[in-house]
Amino acid sequence: MADVLVVGGSVADGRVKDLEVQLHGLGGRTLDRDTAVAWMKDGHSFVPVHKGSRGPALLLLEVGDELFIRHQADGEASDALPPLG
């Protein structure tokens, strides 16, 4: 599985709208939330990058019957990203 570097993204109404990612040797692209969740379920690690430093991988957490993309395992029913870029 690949490390997917997350260099940007947007959250609206508690949901990731899109993630700006970079893949080794392939350059940048923008993923919608559904694609990001599918890739995470397939085992890809989404690693936030802030000021050139890699942070801990994002988590795919199940709260109730829903999945959320978070950088902290606090169980909140919303997506959340750390500082990026």
C-alpha distance (Angstrom), angle and dihedral (degrees) to the residues before:
residue distance angle dihedral
M1 . . .
A2 3.77 . .
D3 3.77 135.3 .
V4 3.79 106.4 -122.7
L5 3.81 109.5 -157.2
V6 3.81 111.5 -142.7
V7 3.80 109.9 -151.4
G8 3.81 100.0 163.8
G9 3.74 144.3 -4.5
S10 3.75 146.4 153.1
V11 3.80 134.5 -118.0
A12 3.79 122.8 -162.3
D13 3.79 127.6 175.4
G14 3.81 91.1 -3.1
R15 3.81 94.5 -54.7
V16 3.78 132.4 101.9
K17 3.79 106.9 -115.3
D18 3.78 96.3 -172.9
L19 3.78 142.8 -17.7
E20 3.79 125.5 -142.8
V21 3.78 105.2 -142.1
Q22 3.78 140.5 177.5
L23 3.79 124.7 -149.2
H24 3.81 121.4 -160.5
G25 3.79 108.4 -96.2
L26 3.80 94.8 -1.1
G27 3.79 105.0 74.1
G28 3.78 128.2 -139.0
R29 3.76 132.7 -28.6
T30 3.79 139.4 161.4
L31 3.80 120.7 -115.9
D32 3.78 125.8 -163.1
R33 3.82 118.8 -132.9
D34 3.82 95.1 -100.1
T35 3.80 91.9 53.6
A36 3.82 92.2 46.7
V37 3.82 91.2 50.9
A38 3.82 91.3 47.9
W39 3.82 91.7 50.1
M40 3.82 91.1 47.7
K41 3.81 90.3 50.3
D42 3.82 87.7 52.1
G43 3.82 89.3 57.3
H44 3.80 104.1 -99.3
S45 3.81 114.7 145.9
F46 3.80 114.9 -129.7
V47 3.81 105.1 -152.4
P48 3.83 118.0 -168.9
V49 3.81 116.4 -137.2
H50 3.82 120.2 -155.3
K51 3.81 121.5 177.4
G52 3.78 90.1 -17.0
S53 3.81 95.3 -52.9
R54 3.78 123.7 114.6
G55 3.79 116.6 -129.6
P56 3.80 131.5 -162.0
A57 3.80 114.4 -63.0
L58 3.79 119.0 -91.4
L59 3.79 116.1 -103.7
L60 3.78 130.1 -128.8
L61 3.80 103.5 -144.5
E62 3.77 128.2 -172.9
V63 3.80 113.9 -141.3
G64 3.78 111.0 178.1
D65 3.78 105.4 -40.6
E66 3.81 95.5 -28.4
L67 3.81 134.3 88.2
F68 3.79 122.0 -135.5
I69 3.80 132.9 -169.0
R70 3.80 109.1 -134.7
H71 3.77 141.3 158.3
Q72 3.82 92.5 -146.8
A73 3.79 128.1 51.3
D74 3.79 95.5 -134.1
G75 3.80 95.5 124.8
E76 3.80 96.8 -123.3
A77 3.78 115.1 157.9
S78 3.80 95.3 -120.9
D79 3.78 140.0 74.6
A80 3.81 117.3 -104.3
L81 3.79 133.1 -177.9
P82 3.81 129.1 -162.5
P83 3.82 120.1 -129.2
L84 3.80 108.8 -62.5
G85 3.78 137.9 -167.9
